[in-house]
Amino acid sequence: MSGSIAFLKCVRAGLVGVACASHTGAALPAGPPAPQLAVWAIGLPHGFVTMEHQVAAINVTADDVARGEVRVRAGSRIVVTMRHPASHTVEFRARSGFASAMSIEGLARTVNLGATETVVVPTHAVAGRQVFELDYRFALAPGVIPGTYAWPLQVAVRHGFEPSAAAR
């Protein structure tokens, strides 16, 4: 019995690598807006993470192009529920072509990344429920025109690790 429990824990830990992602940032043809991404959940050793909301597409207006940026308020809503305090990381991976720089607010600190960067933000979840509602600012890349663009970021939540253990 304990072997099957250990196996299930390993499988659950493996699911932590699942990422919430959308297609690369390219202008979509005119028409109805793209559907929002489905809700997903990831099991962690002492709890779980749920992506309750994630914008799937960004509508860029002529005013946004003139300003050189577009802002998306409450673009993501991540809920972390833990039975015991534990560390985890939120990873943001930029997709090239849409933005020259990005800024994300709503975690412990503002996260800034370039057009093709990946940034991993370590966090520490307390026992109980934490809600992270993320706001985004995208500095538009040269050549971006008004239209609807696929979400330019891949967002993943992973169980934290100790840097010293990774170096072994």
N, C-alpha and C positions, 0 to 999 in steps of 0.2 A: 504494500500500500504506500509506504513512504517513497518508494522508487517512482511510482506514478505521480505523486505529489511533486517530487523534485522535477520530473519531466515536465509537468504542467507549468511549474515556475519558470523553467528554461524557455518553454514555448512562449509564455507570457512576456518574459524579458526580451525574447526575440522580436515580438510584435512592437516593442518600443521604437524600433527603427522605422516604423511606418510613418510616412510624411504626408502632410496635407499639401498637395501640389496642384497647380493648374497648368494649362498649356502655355507655351512661350508667348511673349508679348508681341503680337502682330495685330494690325488693324483688322477688325472683323467687318464683314459686309453689313450694310444697313439692314435693319429689320428688328425683330423683337430682341430685347436684351437677353444676354446669355443667362441661363439658370444659375442660381447660387449653388455652391458646392454643398454636397451632403454633409450632415453632421458625422463626425467620426470620434472614436474613443480609443485610447491606448492604455493597456494595463501596465502598471508599474509594480515593483515588488511590495510597496506598502500603500497602494491606492490606484488611482487612474486619472487620466487627462481626457477631457472632452473638448473638441472644437465645436462650439455651439453655433458659431457663425463665421463665415469667411466670404468676403466679396469675391466674385468670380471674374468680374470685368470692370474696367474703369472707363467712364465716358469723359473724354477730353473735349472741352469746348474751345471756341476761338479765344475766349477770355483767358482760359488756362494757358493756351499757347502764347498769348501776348505777355502773360505774367511769367512764363517760363517754368511754371510748376502747377501741380495738381495736388490737392489735399483730399484724403479719404478719412473721414471721421468714423470711428468704430468699425474699421474694416475687418477686424478679427475679434472674436470673443472666445478666449480659452479659459476653461474651468479646470483647476487642479484640486482633486479631493484626495487627501492623505489620511491614513489611519495613524501614522507616526510621522514626525518631522523627517524629511529626507531631501537630498539635493536632486536637482534635475537641470537640464539645459534646454533652452529654446534656441533653435538654429534658424537663421534667415539666410537663404541662398538667392542672390539676385540673378535675374535672367536678363541678358543683354538686349539692347535695342530700344527700350522704352525710356529708361531714365538714366541720367548720368550720375546721379547720387540719390540716396534715399535716407529718410530719417523716420524712426519708429519710436513712438512714445507710449507708455502704459506699463512698462516693466519697472524694475527698480531704478533703471537709468535709461537715458535716451540712447538709442542704438543708431549709429550712422554707418552706412556702407556705400561703396562705389558700385558702378554699373555691373561688375562681374564678381564681386566679392561674396564671401560667405562669412558670417559673423555668428559665433556661438556665445550665448549669454548664460552664464551659470546663475541659477537661482536656488533658493532654499525654501521649500514648501513647509509651512507649519502644519501641524495636525489640524484637520478640518478642511474647509472649502475656501479656496482663493479664486477670485475672478479677475482676469486680465483682459481689459477692453483696449485694443491697440488702435492708435491713430497713426496715419502714414502721411508723409510728405514726399512727393517724387519731383525732383528737378528734372524737367523733360530733356531728353537727348535732342541734339540738333536733328532737324528733319521731321520731328513728330508733328503730325497735322491733326486737326479735329477729327474725332471718330471714337469708336469703341475698341478698347484694347484688352486682351486677356490679362489676368492678374500677373504682375511681373516678379513675384516672389514665391519661393517655395518655403513653407514654414513647417518645421518639425519639432517635436518635443521628445527628448530622450532622457533616460535614467542617467543621473550624474555619475561621474567617475572621479577617482582620485588621480591627479596628475602623476604622482609617484608610482602608482600601479600601472599606468599606461607606459611609463618609461622602461619597465622591466623587460 
